[in-house]
């Protein structure tokens, strides 16, 4: 569904008023129907996922321009250390030096220890 060769997916989260907010994010495949992304714990997308776990995903460019149709997924905020380690390992493997640079930048601005892993389970019945 989402190729390991793709670099960005558009993660669209639902607001209380029913509208959606879309953000291009890096992702790593755990398996064909499970993806991991990360964000800062107090970001808007994390807050919206706490309220509505159903999200939409689509392949996109770095600027968020859609390259495929939306698919539905359920988003879960990961808090288990072993799963967090697995997710970051997959992201490191996929993005290599770019991920290391992102980590350095996160440490500089103080977000490194405030990161939140988000697990996305794609709904294959919709």
N, CA, C and O atoms as a printed pandas DataFrame, in Angstrom:
     atom_number atom_name residue_name chain_id  residue_number  x_coord  y_coord  z_coord
0              1         N          UNK        A               1    0.831   -1.195    0.000
1              2        CA          UNK        A               1    0.000    0.000    0.000
2              3         C          UNK        A               1    0.875    1.258    0.000
3              4         O          UNK        A               1    0.784    2.084   -0.908
4              5         N          UNK        A               2    1.723    1.395    1.028
5              6        CA          UNK        A               2    2.676    2.510    1.067
6              7         C          UNK        A               2    4.065    1.916    0.917
7              8         O          UNK        A               2    4.522    1.154    1.769
8              9         N          UNK        A               3    4.718    2.265   -0.154
9             10        CA          UNK        A               3    6.006    1.690   -0.494
10            11         C          UNK        A               3    7.120    2.208    0.410
11            12         O          UNK        A               3    7.090    3.352    0.865
12            13         N          UNK        A               4    8.089    1.356    0.657
13            14        CA          UNK        A               4    9.262    1.788    1.419
14            15         C          UNK        A               4   10.091    2.783    0.621
15            16         O          UNK        A               4   10.953    3.461    1.182
16            17         N          UNK        A               5    9.841    2.880   -0.687
17            18        CA          UNK        A               5   10.557    3.831   -1.535
18            19         C          UNK        A               5    9.990    5.248   -1.417
19            20         O          UNK        A               5   10.664    6.216   -1.770
20            21         N          UNK        A               6    8.769    5.371   -0.926
21            22        CA          UNK        A               6    8.155    6.685   -0.732
22            23         C          UNK        A               6    8.733    7.309    0.533
23            24         O          UNK        A               6    9.060    6.608    1.491
24            25         N          UNK        A               7    8.856    8.637    0.525
25            26        CA          UNK        A               7    9.439    9.310    1.679
26            27         C          UNK        A               7    8.405    9.995    2.569
27            28         O          UNK        A               7    8.659   10.190    3.758
28            29         N          UNK        A               8    7.253   10.363    2.024
29            30        CA          UNK        A               8    6.272   11.121    2.798
30            31         C          UNK        A               8    4.874   10.552    2.618
31            32         O          UNK        A               8    4.506   10.068    1.547
32            33         N          UNK        A               9    4.109   10.626    3.695
33            34        CA          UNK        A               9    2.669   10.407    3.609
34            35         C          UNK        A               9    1.995   11.644    4.195
35            36         O          UNK        A               9    2.548   12.334    5.051
36            37         N          UNK        A              10    0.806   11.897    3.714
37            38        CA          UNK        A              10    0.008   12.983    4.252
38            39         C          UNK        A              10   -0.866   12.378    5.343
39            40         O          UNK        A              10   -1.709   11.522    5.073
40            41         N          UNK        A              11   -0.659   12.827    6.569
41            42        CA          UNK        A              11   -1.447   12.366    7.719
42            43         C          UNK        A              11   -2.499   13.425    7.996
43            44         O          UNK        A              11   -2.179   14.566    8.328
44            45         N          UNK        A              12   -3.749   13.036    7.857
45            46        CA          UNK        A              12   -4.858   13.966    8.020
46            47         C          UNK        A              12   -5.644   13.588    9.272
47            48         O          UNK        A              12   -6.216   12.501    9.359
48            49         N          UNK        A              13   -5.663   14.506   10.238
49            50        CA          UNK        A              13   -6.326   14.265   11.521
50            51         C          UNK        A              13   -7.567   15.134   11.644
51            52         O          UNK        A              13   -7.624   16.247   11.120
52            53         N          UNK        A              14   -8.559   14.600   12.347
53            54        CA          UNK        A              14   -9.869   15.249   12.448
54            55         C          UNK        A              14   -9.938   16.214   13.623
55            56         O          UNK        A              14   -9.520   15.890   14.735
56            57         N          UNK        A              15  -10.472   17.406   13.361
57            58        CA          UNK        A              15  -10.701   18.409   14.406
58            59         C          UNK        A              15  -12.087   18.201   15.011
59            60         O          UNK        A              15  -12.914   17.466   14.470
60            61         N          UNK        A              16  -12.322   18.855   16.133
61            62        CA          UNK        A              16  -13.630   18.743   16.803
62            63         C          UNK        A              16  -14.789   19.218   15.926
63            64         O          UNK        A              16  -15.910   18.725   16.053
64            65         N          UNK        A              17  -14.515   20.185   15.026
65            66        CA          UNK        A              17  -15.582   20.694   14.162
66            67         C          UNK        A              17  -15.840   19.798   12.949
67            68         O          UNK        A              17  -16.694   20.109   12.118
68            69         N          UNK        A              18  -15.103   18.682   12.845
69            70        CA          UNK        A              18  -15.309   17.728   11.758
70            71         C          UNK        A              18  -14.396   17.924   10.567
71            72         O          UNK        A              18  -14.320   17.050    9.703
72            73         N          UNK        A              19  -13.696   19.053   10.497
73            74        CA          UNK        A              19  -12.766   19.278    9.391
74            75         C          UNK        A              19  -11.456   18.540    9.668
75            76         O          UNK        A              19  -11.209   18.090   10.788
76            77         N          UNK        A              20  -10.628   18.423    8.640
77            78        CA          UNK        A              20   -9.365   17.704    8.762
78            79         C          UNK        A              20   -8.180   18.645    8.567
79            80         O          UNK        A              20   -8.257   19.625    7.827
80            81         N          UNK        A              21   -7.084   18.324    9.247
81            82        CA          UNK        A              21   -5.825   19.041    9.099
82            83         C          UNK        A              21   -4.810   18.032    8.578
83            84         O          UNK        A              21   -4.605   16.980    9.183
84            85         N          UNK        A              22   -4.176   18.356    7.456
85            86        CA          UNK        A              22   -3.237   17.429    6.825
86            87         C          UNK        A              22   -1.805   17.909    6.995
87            88         O          UNK        A              22   -1.516   19.102    6.902
88            89         N          UNK        A              23   -0.913   16.952    7.247
89            90        CA          UNK        A              23    0.497   17.249    7.462
90            91         C          UNK        A              23    1.345   16.185    6.780
91            92         O          UNK        A              23    1.133   14.996    7.020
92            93         N          UNK        A              24    2.306   16.578    5.931
93            94        CA          UNK        A              24    3.231   15.578    5.387
94            95         C          UNK        A              24    4.214   15.134    6.475
95            96         O          UNK        A              24    4.796   15.965    7.173
96            97         N          UNK        A              25    4.392   13.822    6.612
97            98        CA          UNK        A              25    5.270   13.276    7.648
98            99         C          UNK        A              25    6.109   12.134    7.068
99           100         O          UNK        A              25    5.719   11.482    6.099
100          101         N          UNK        A              26    7.276   11.910    7.691
101          102        CA          UNK        A              26    8.064   10.715    7.400
102          103         C          UNK        A              26    7.347    9.519    7.999
103          104         O          UNK        A              26    6.620    9.650    8.983
104          105         N          UNK        A              27    7.552    8.358    7.406
105          106        CA          UNK        A              27    6.931    7.148    7.933
106          107         C          UNK        A              27    7.843    5.952    7.690
107          108         O          UNK        A              27    8.705    5.974    6.812
108          109         N          UNK        A              28    7.637    4.922    8.479
109          110        CA          UNK        A              28    8.338    3.653    8.291
110          111         C          UNK        A              28    7.314    2.530    8.363
111          112         O          UNK        A              28    6.390    2.558    9.176
112          113         N          UNK        A              29    7.498    1.545    7.498
113          114        CA          UNK        A              29    6.601    0.394    7.457
114          115         C          UNK        A              29    7.035   -0.645    8.481
115          116         O          UNK        A              29    8.182   -1.090    8.470
116          117         N          UNK        A              30    6.124   -1.032    9.362
117          118        CA          UNK        A              30    6.359   -2.173   10.242
118          119         C          UNK        A              30    5.946   -3.444    9.503
119          120         O          UNK        A              30    6.590   -4.487    9.619
120          121         N          UNK        A              31    4.863   -3.331    8.743
121          122        CA          UNK        A              31    4.372   -4.382    7.847
122          123         C          UNK        A              31    3.477   -3.661    6.834
123          124         O          UNK        A              31    3.301   -2.447    6.947
124          125         N          UNK        A              32    2.905   -4.362    5.849
125          126        CA          UNK        A              32    2.134   -3.654    4.814
126          127         C          UNK        A              32    0.957   -2.816    5.326
127          128         O          UNK        A              32    0.560   -1.854    4.668
128          129         N          UNK        A              33    0.395   -3.162    6.483
129          130        CA          UNK        A              33   -0.768   -2.435    6.989
130          131         C          UNK        A              33   -0.482   -1.651    8.270
131          132         O          UNK        A              33   -1.406   -1.120    8.884
132          133         N          UNK        A              34    0.779   -1.573    8.678
133          134        CA          UNK        A              34    1.146   -0.855    9.901
134          135         C          UNK        A              34    2.314    0.077    9.616
135          136         O          UNK        A              34    3.358   -0.341    9.116
136          137         N          UNK        A              35    2.112    1.356    9.948
137          138        CA          UNK        A              35    3.149    2.368    9.746
138          139         C          UNK        A              35    3.452    3.047   11.073
139          140         O          UNK        A              35    2.617    3.071   11.978
140          141         N          UNK        A              36    4.653    3.596   11.177
141          142        CA          UNK        A              36    5.023    4.422   12.320
142          143         C          UNK        A              36    5.419    5.803   11.826
143          144         O          UNK        A              36    6.126    5.937   10.827
144          145         N          UNK        A              37    4.959    6.828   12.531
145          146        CA          UNK        A              37    5.390    8.203   12.314
146          147         C          UNK        A              37    5.708    8.782   13.691
147          148         O          UNK        A              37    5.424    8.158   14.713
148          149         N          UNK        A              38    6.292    9.964   13.711
149          150        CA          UNK        A              38    6.529   10.597   15.004
150          151         C          UNK        A              38    6.281   12.080   14.911
151          152         O          UNK        A              38    6.311   12.670   13.831
152          153         N          UNK        A              39    6.035   12.672   16.061
153          154        CA          UNK        A              39    5.771   14.095   16.177
154          155         C          UNK        A              39    6.149   14.511   17.593
155          156         O          UNK        A              39    6.622   13.695   18.384
156          157         N          UNK        A              40    5.939   15.767   17.900
157          158        CA          UNK        A              40    6.163   16.261   19.256
158          159         C          UNK        A              40    4.884   15.978   20.061
159          160         O          UNK        A              40    3.779   16.092   19.530
160          161         N          UNK        A              41    5.035   15.614   21.327
161          162        CA          UNK        A              41    3.904   15.198   22.164
162          163         C          UNK        A              41    2.783   16.232   22.255
163          164         O          UNK        A              41    1.611   15.866   22.347
164          165         N          UNK        A              42    3.132   17.514   22.230
165          166        CA          UNK        A              42    2.077   18.534   22.368
166          167         C          UNK        A              42    1.686   19.157   21.028
167          168         O          UNK        A              42    1.108   20.243   20.995
168          169         N          UNK        A              43    1.999   18.472   19.920
169          170        CA          UNK        A              43    1.622   18.993   18.603
170          171         C          UNK        A              43    0.113   18.870   18.394
171          172         O          UNK        A              43   -0.561   18.098   19.076
172          173         N          UNK        A              44   -0.389   19.624   17.464
173          174        CA          UNK        A              44   -1.818   19.577   17.154
174          175         C          UNK        A              44   -2.270   18.207   16.710
175          176         O          UNK        A              44   -3.341   17.750   17.109
176          177         N          UNK        A              45   -1.471   17.539   15.887
177          178        CA          UNK        A              45   -1.895   16.228   15.391
178          179         C          UNK        A              45   -2.004   15.207   16.515
179          180         O          UNK        A              45   -2.903   14.367   16.499
180          181         N          UNK        A              46   -1.104   15.267   17.489
181          182        CA          UNK        A              46   -1.177   14.346   18.624
182          183         C          UNK        A              46   -2.411   14.642   19.461
183          184         O          UNK        A              46   -3.098   13.719   19.898
184          185         N          UNK        A              47   -2.697   15.911   19.686
185          186        CA          UNK        A              47   -3.902   16.285   20.444
186          187         C          UNK        A              47   -5.163   15.814   19.723
187          188         O          UNK        A              47   -6.091   15.305   20.352
188          189         N          UNK        A              48   -5.193   15.987   18.395
189          190        CA          UNK        A              48   -6.372   15.566   17.635
190          191         C          UNK        A              48   -6.530   14.048   17.652
191          192         O          UNK        A              48   -7.655   13.550   17.703
192          193         N          UNK        A              49   -5.418   13.299   17.610
193          194        CA          UNK        A              49   -5.489   11.834   17.660
194          195         C          UNK        A              49   -6.031   11.377   19.011
195          196         O          UNK        A              49   -6.726   10.364   19.082
196          197         N          UNK        A              50   -5.727   12.101   20.075
197          198        CA          UNK        A              50   -6.288   11.738   21.387
198          199         C          UNK        A              50   -7.819   11.817   21.360
199          200         O          UNK        A              50   -8.496   11.048   22.043
200          201         N          UNK        A              51   -8.355   12.742   20.576
201          202        CA          UNK        A              51   -9.808   12.916   20.493
202          203         C          UNK        A              51  -10.460   12.008   19.454
203          204         O          UNK        A              51  -11.564   11.512   19.677
204          205         N          UNK        A              52   -9.795   11.787   18.329
205          206        CA          UNK        A              52  -10.343   10.996   17.218
206          207         C          UNK        A              52   -9.230   10.131   16.655
207          208         O          UNK        A              52   -8.317   10.641   16.007
208          209         N          UNK        A              53   -9.295    8.833   16.892
209          210        CA          UNK        A              53   -8.202    7.982   16.427
210          211         C          UNK        A              53   -8.281    7.666   14.938
211          212         O          UNK        A              53   -7.276    7.274   14.345
212          213         N          UNK        A              54   -9.450    7.827   14.318
213          214        CA          UNK        A              54   -9.568    7.561   12.880
214          215         C          UNK        A              54   -8.929    8.711   12.104
215          216         O          UNK        A              54   -9.284    9.875   12.292
216          217         N          UNK        A              55   -7.982    8.369   11.229
217          218        CA          UNK        A              55   -7.261    9.351   10.427
218          219         C          UNK        A              55   -7.319    8.933    8.965
219          220         O          UNK        A              55   -7.803    7.851    8.632
220          221         N          UNK        A              56   -6.817    9.810    8.096
221          222        CA          UNK        A              56   -6.701    9.496    6.677
222          223         C          UNK        A              56   -5.230    9.596    6.290
223          224         O          UNK        A              56   -4.488   10.412    6.838
224          225         N          UNK        A              57   -4.815    8.761    5.343
225          226        CA          UNK        A              57   -3.437    8.750    4.865
226          227         C          UNK        A              57   -3.424    8.740    3.344
227          228         O          UNK        A              57   -4.311    8.169    2.709
228          229         N          UNK        A              58   -2.413    9.374    2.766
229          230        CA          UNK        A              58   -2.212    9.324    1.321
230          231         C          UNK        A              58   -0.747    9.592    1.033
231          232         O          UNK        A              58   -0.093   10.351    1.748
232          233         N          UNK        A              59   -0.238    8.970   -0.008
233          234        CA          UNK        A              59    1.118    9.277   -0.452
234          235         C          UNK        A              59    1.157   10.732   -0.897
235          236         O          UNK        A              59    0.198   11.238   -1.478
236          237         N          UNK        A              60    2.283   11.407   -0.616
237          238        CA          UNK        A              60    2.376   12.818   -0.975
238          239         C          UNK        A              60    3.826   13.234   -1.197
239          240         O          UNK        A              60    4.760   12.473   -0.948
240          241         N          UNK        A              61    3.980   14.455   -1.670
241          242        CA          UNK        A              61    5.305   15.063   -1.817
242          243         C          UNK        A              61    5.682   15.720   -0.495
243          244         O          UNK        A              61    4.891   15.744    0.448
244          245         N          UNK        A              62    6.898   16.252   -0.439
245          246        CA          UNK        A              62    7.363   16.932    0.769
246          247         C          UNK        A              62    6.473   18.120    1.133
247          248         O          UNK        A              62    6.373   18.488    2.303
248          249         N          UNK        A              63    5.831   18.715    0.136
249          250        CA          UNK        A              63    4.953   19.863    0.386
250          251         C          UNK        A              63    3.518   19.453    0.699
251          252         O          UNK        A              63    2.678   20.305    0.986
252          253         N          UNK        A              64    3.232   18.145    0.646
253          254        CA          UNK        A              64    1.888   17.668    0.974
254          255         C          UNK        A              64    0.987   17.445   -0.221
255          256         O          UNK        A              64   -0.183   17.102   -0.052
256          257         N          UNK        A              65    1.510   17.634   -1.443
257          258        CA          UNK        A              65    0.688   17.420   -2.637
258          259         C          UNK        A              65    0.397   15.931   -2.780
259          260         O          UNK        A              65    1.313   15.110   -2.843
260          261         N          UNK        A              66   -0.878   15.599   -2.829
261          262        CA          UNK        A              66   -1.300   14.194   -2.866
262          263         C          UNK        A              66   -0.846   13.512   -4.146
263          264         O          UNK        A              66   -0.895   14.084   -5.235
264          265         N          UNK        A              67   -0.402   12.267   -3.978
265          266        CA          UNK        A              67    0.008   11.435   -5.116
266          267         C          UNK        A              67   -0.855   10.182   -5.225
267          268         O          UNK        A              67   -0.638    9.357   -6.113
268          269         N          UNK        A              68   -1.825   10.033   -4.335
269          270        CA          UNK        A              68   -2.711    8.867   -4.329
270          271         C          UNK        A              68   -3.992    9.240   -3.589
271          272         O          UNK        A              68   -4.113   10.328   -3.026
272          273         N          UNK        A              69   -4.930    8.319   -3.607
273          274        CA          UNK        A              69   -6.204    8.518   -2.912
274          275         C          UNK        A              69   -6.024    8.308   -1.409
275          276         O          UNK        A              69   -5.100    7.625   -0.966
276          277         N          UNK        A              70   -6.928    8.911   -0.637
277          278        CA          UNK        A              70   -6.921    8.748    0.815
278          279         C          UNK        A              70   -7.307    7.321    1.184
279          280         O          UNK        A              70   -8.131    6.697    0.515
280          281         N          UNK        A              71   -6.707    6.816    2.250
281          282        CA          UNK        A              71   -7.128    5.561    2.879
282          283         C          UNK        A              71   -7.332    5.855    4.360
283          284         O          UNK        A              71   -6.697    6.746    4.923
284          285         N          UNK        A              72   -8.225    5.094    4.979
285          286        CA          UNK        A              72   -8.490    5.270    6.407
286          287         C          UNK        A              72   -7.529    4.435    7.233
287          288         O          UNK        A              72   -7.073    3.372    6.814
288          289         N          UNK        A              73   -7.235    4.950    8.422
289          290        CA          UNK        A              73   -6.381    4.219    9.367
290          291         C          UNK        A              73   -6.789    4.589   10.781
291          292         O          UNK        A              73   -7.413    5.624   11.014
292          293         N          UNK        A              74   -6.431    3.737   11.710
293          294        CA          UNK        A              74   -6.606    4.041   13.125
294          295         C          UNK        A              74   -5.237    4.391   13.687
295          296         O          UNK        A              74   -4.263    3.671   13.465
296          297         N          UNK        A              75   -5.168    5.498   14.415
297          298        CA          UNK        A              75   -3.911    5.989   14.975
298          299         C          UNK        A              75   -3.874    5.706   16.474
299          300         O          UNK        A              75   -4.863    5.891   17.182
300          301         N          UNK        A              76   -2.720    5.256   16.936
301          302        CA          UNK        A              76   -2.520    4.963   18.353
302          303         C          UNK        A              76   -1.234    5.627   18.824
303          304         O          UNK        A              76   -0.209    5.561   18.145
304          305         N          UNK        A              77   -1.292    6.262   19.978
305          306        CA          UNK        A              77   -0.110    6.868   20.573
306          307         C          UNK        A              77    0.644    5.778   21.328
307          308         O          UNK        A              77    0.110    5.177   22.260
308          309         N          UNK        A              78    1.873    5.530   20.927
309          310        CA          UNK        A              78    2.663    4.427   21.470
310          311         C          UNK        A              78    3.397    4.877   22.726
311          312         O          UNK        A              78    4.064    5.911   22.731
312          313         N          UNK        A              79    3.269    4.089   23.792
313          314        CA          UNK        A              79    3.933    4.400   25.055
314          315         C          UNK        A              79    4.809    3.261   25.572
315          316         O          UNK        A              79    5.452    3.408   26.612
316          317         N          UNK        A              80    4.848    2.130   24.870
317          318        CA          UNK        A              80    5.669    0.994   25.295
318          319         C          UNK        A              80    7.089    1.178   24.766
319          320         O          UNK        A              80    7.296    1.377   23.569
320          321         N          UNK        A              81    8.063    1.108   25.671
321          322        CA          UNK        A              81    9.454    1.382   25.295
322          323         C          UNK        A              81    9.970    0.489   24.176
323          324         O          UNK        A              81   10.680    0.963   23.288
324          325         N          UNK        A              82    9.624   -0.803   24.204
325          326        CA          UNK        A              82   10.136   -1.693   23.164
326          327         C          UNK        A              82    9.560   -1.344   21.792
327          328         O          UNK        A              82   10.259   -1.450   20.784
328          329         N          UNK        A              83    8.302   -0.932   21.745
329          330        CA          UNK        A              83    7.694   -0.548   20.469
330          331         C          UNK        A              83    8.237    0.803   20.000
331          332         O          UNK        A              83    8.419    1.015   18.802
332          333         N          UNK        A              84    8.495    1.714   20.937
333          334        CA          UNK        A              84    9.112    3.001   20.590
334          335         C          UNK        A              84   10.486    2.756   19.982
335          336         O          UNK        A              84   10.828    3.351   18.959
336          337         N          UNK        A              85   11.277    1.884   20.604
337          338        CA          UNK        A              85   12.610    1.558   20.087
338          339         C          UNK        A              85   12.525    0.953   18.692
339          340         O          UNK        A              85   13.319    1.294   17.815
340          341         N          UNK        A              86   11.569    0.061   18.488
341          342        CA          UNK        A              86   11.379   -0.559   17.171
342          343         C          UNK        A              86   11.031    0.492   16.126
343          344         O          UNK        A              86   11.590    0.490   15.029
344          345         N          UNK        A              87   10.117    1.380   16.460
345          346        CA          UNK        A              87    9.696    2.422   15.511
346          347         C          UNK        A              87   10.861    3.328   15.140
347          348         O          UNK        A              87   11.073    3.605   13.960
348          349         N          UNK        A              88   11.617    3.794   16.126
349          350        CA          UNK        A              88   12.755    4.663   15.824
350          351         C          UNK        A              88   13.830    3.916   15.034
351          352         O          UNK        A              88   14.495    4.511   14.186
352          353         N          UNK        A              89   14.005    2.633   15.298
353          354        CA          UNK        A              89   14.964    1.839   14.541
354          355         C          UNK        A              89   14.547    1.756   13.069
355          356         O          UNK        A              89   15.381    1.909   12.177
356          357         N          UNK        A              90   13.261    1.513   12.819
357          358        CA          UNK        A              90   12.757    1.461   11.440
358          359         C          UNK        A              90   12.922    2.804   10.738
359          360         O          UNK        A              90   13.310    2.853    9.571
360          361         N          UNK        A              91   12.630    3.887   11.442
361          362        CA          UNK        A              91   12.784    5.224   10.854
362          363         C          UNK        A              91   14.261    5.527   10.561
363          364         O          UNK        A              91   14.581    6.088    9.513
364          365         N          UNK        A              92   15.154    5.156   11.480
365          366        CA          UNK        A              92   16.598    5.353   11.265
366          367         C          UNK        A              92   17.082    4.574   10.051
367          368         O          UNK        A              92   17.847    5.094    9.240
368          369         N          UNK        A              93   16.635    3.325    9.926
369          370        CA          UNK        A              93   17.029    2.496    8.783
370          371         C          UNK        A              93   16.564    3.106    7.468
371          372         O          UNK        A              93   17.293    3.096    6.476
372          373         N          UNK        A              94   15.355    3.632    7.469
373          374        CA          UNK        A              94   14.792    4.163    6.226
374          375         C          UNK        A              94   15.412    5.500    5.822
375          376         O          UNK        A              94   15.734    5.701    4.651
376          377         N          UNK        A              95   15.581    6.409    6.770
377          378        CA          UNK        A              95   15.994    7.775    6.429
378          379         C          UNK        A              95   17.475    8.057    6.653
379          380         O          UNK        A              95   17.967    9.108    6.243
380          381         N          UNK        A              96   18.192    7.141    7.293
381          382        CA          UNK        A              96   19.635    7.243    7.418
382          383         C          UNK        A              96   20.132    8.561    7.987
383          384         O          UNK        A              96   19.688    9.000    9.047
384          385         N          UNK        A              97   21.057    9.186    7.271
385          386        CA          UNK        A              97   21.676   10.432    7.751
386          387         C          UNK        A              97   20.656   11.550    7.944
387          388         O          UNK        A              97   20.847   12.410    8.805
388          389         N          UNK        A              98   19.580   11.557    7.163
389          390        CA          UNK        A              98   18.557   12.602    7.324
390          391         C          UNK        A              98   17.886   12.491    8.685
391          392         O          UNK        A              98   17.559   13.499    9.310
392          393         N          UNK        A              99   17.683   11.257    9.141
393          394        CA          UNK        A              99   17.088   11.052   10.459
394          395         C          UNK        A              99   18.052   11.492   11.557
395          396         O          UNK        A              99   17.640   12.081   12.556
396          397         N          UNK        A             100   19.329   11.202   11.365
397          398        CA          UNK        A             100   20.337   11.638   12.346
398          399         C          UNK        A             100   20.384   13.159   12.437
399          400         O          UNK        A             100   20.485   13.711   13.532
400          401         N          UNK        A             101   20.312   13.832   11.306
401          402        CA          UNK        A             101   20.292   15.302   11.298
402          403         C          UNK        A             101   19.042   15.813   12.009
403          404         O          UNK        A             101   19.113   16.772   12.777
404          405         N          UNK        A             102   17.898   15.177   11.758
405          406        CA          UNK        A             102   16.656   15.569   12.429
406          407         C          UNK        A             102   16.783   15.385   13.936
407          408         O          UNK        A             102   16.291   16.211   14.704
408          409         N          UNK        A             103   17.440   14.306   14.366
409          410        CA          UNK        A             103   17.654   14.078   15.799
410          411         C          UNK        A             103   18.517   15.177   16.409
411          412         O          UNK        A             103   18.208   15.675   17.492
412          413         N          UNK        A             104   19.588   15.556   15.731
413          414        CA          UNK        A             104   20.458   16.626   16.231
414          415         C          UNK        A             104   19.669   17.924   16.357
415          416         O          UNK        A             104   19.775   18.629   17.361
416          417         N          UNK        A             105   18.884   18.231   15.341
417          418        CA          UNK        A             105   18.062   19.459   15.386
418          419         C          UNK        A             105   17.058   19.395   16.534
419          420         O          UNK        A             105   16.825   20.393   17.215
420          421         N          UNK        A             106   16.460   18.211   16.749
421          422        CA          UNK        A             106   15.511   18.045   17.854
422          423         C          UNK        A             106   16.182   18.291   19.197
423          424         O          UNK        A             106   15.592   18.894   20.094
424          425         N          UNK        A             107   17.416   17.821   19.331
425          426        CA          UNK        A             107   18.150   18.031   20.581
426          427         C          UNK        A             107   18.472   19.508   20.779
427          428         O          UNK        A             107   18.383   20.024   21.893
428          429         N          UNK        A             108   18.842   20.179   19.707
429          430        CA          UNK        A             108   19.187   21.609   19.792
430          431         C          UNK        A             108   17.991   22.440   20.245
431          432         O          UNK        A             108   18.128   23.313   21.101
432          433         N          UNK        A             109   16.815   22.169   19.671
433          434        CA          UNK        A             109   15.633   22.971   20.016
434          435         C          UNK        A             109   14.889   22.440   21.240
435          436         O          UNK        A             109   13.919   23.051   21.691
436          437         N          UNK        A             110   15.339   21.307   21.778
437          438        CA          UNK        A             110   14.741   20.787   23.011
438          439         C          UNK        A             110   13.551   19.877   22.834
439          440         O          UNK        A             110   12.809   19.645   23.788
440          441         N          UNK        A             111   13.344   19.349   21.625
441          442        CA          UNK        A             111   12.192   18.477   21.381
442          443         C          UNK        A             111   12.528   16.993   21.424
443          444         O          UNK        A             111   11.627   16.157   21.347
444          445         N          UNK        A             112   13.789   16.654   21.545
445          446        CA          UNK        A             112   14.214   15.258   21.429
446          447         C          UNK        A             112   13.479   14.342   22.417
447          448         O          UNK        A             112   13.015   13.271   22.028
448          449         N          UNK        A             113   13.370   14.736   23.654
449          450        CA          UNK        A             113   12.725   13.895   24.674
450          451         C          UNK        A             113   11.214   14.127   24.746
451          452         O          UNK        A             113   10.542   13.572   25.615
452          453         N          UNK        A             114   10.685   14.937   23.844
453          454        CA          UNK        A             114    9.247   15.193   23.814
454          455         C          UNK        A             114    8.597   14.563   22.579
455          456         O          UNK        A             114    7.461   14.891   22.236
456          457         N          UNK        A             115    9.318   13.663   21.915
457          458        CA          UNK        A             115    8.785   13.044   20.699
458          459         C          UNK        A             115    7.755   11.971   21.042
459          460         O          UNK        A             115    7.847   11.304   22.073
460          461         N          UNK        A             116    6.787   11.824   20.168
461          462        CA          UNK        A             116    5.706   10.846   20.351
462          463         C          UNK        A             116    5.636    9.964   19.110
463          464         O          UNK        A             116    5.493   10.464   17.995
464          465         N          UNK        A             117    5.735    8.659   19.304
465          466        CA          UNK        A             117    5.531    7.717   18.200
466          467         C          UNK        A             117    4.038    7.511   18.013
467          468         O          UNK        A             117    3.288    7.366   18.979
468          469         N          UNK        A             118    3.619    7.500   16.748
469          470        CA          UNK        A             118    2.222    7.251   16.386
470          471         C          UNK        A             118    2.197    6.001   15.507
471          472         O          UNK        A             118    2.882    5.929   14.486
472          473         N          UNK        A             119    1.405    5.031   15.917
473          474        CA          UNK        A             119    1.237    3.805   15.145
474          475         C          UNK        A             119   -0.034    3.940   14.313
475          476         O          UNK        A             119   -1.091    4.297   14.832
476          477         N          UNK        A             120    0.078    3.652   13.022
477          478        CA          UNK        A             120   -1.057    3.777   12.111
478          479         C          UNK        A             120   -1.413    2.401   11.560
479          480         O          UNK        A             120   -0.615    1.783   10.855
480          481         N          UNK        A             121   -2.610    1.923   11.881
481          482        CA          UNK        A             121   -3.103    0.645   11.373
482          483         C          UNK        A             121   -4.086    0.937   10.239
483          484         O          UNK        A             121   -5.174    1.468   10.465
484          485         N          UNK        A             122   -3.688    0.584    9.030
485          486        CA          UNK        A             122   -4.514    0.871    7.853
486          487         C          UNK        A             122   -5.736   -0.032    7.862
487          488         O          UNK        A             122   -5.635   -1.236    8.096
488          489         N          UNK        A             123   -6.885    0.564    7.606
489          490        CA          UNK        A             123   -8.152   -0.169    7.545
490          491         C          UNK        A             123   -8.298   -0.710    6.137
491          492         O          UNK        A             123   -8.447    0.066    5.193
492          493         N          UNK        A             124   -8.259   -2.015    5.975
493          494        CA          UNK        A             124   -8.329   -2.586    4.629
494          495         C          UNK        A             124   -9.745   -2.937    4.197
495          496         O          UNK        A             124   -9.931   -3.536    3.138
496          497         N          UNK        A             125  -10.733   -2.583    4.982
497          498        CA          UNK        A             125  -12.130   -2.892    4.622
498          499         C          UNK        A             125  -12.887   -1.665    4.151
499          500         O          UNK        A             125  -14.110   -1.706    4.016
500          501         N          UNK        A             126  -12.176   -0.569    3.898
501          502        CA          UNK        A             126  -12.862    0.653    3.435
502          503         C          UNK        A             126  -12.319    1.091    2.119
503          504         O          UNK        A             126  -12.769    2.097    1.570
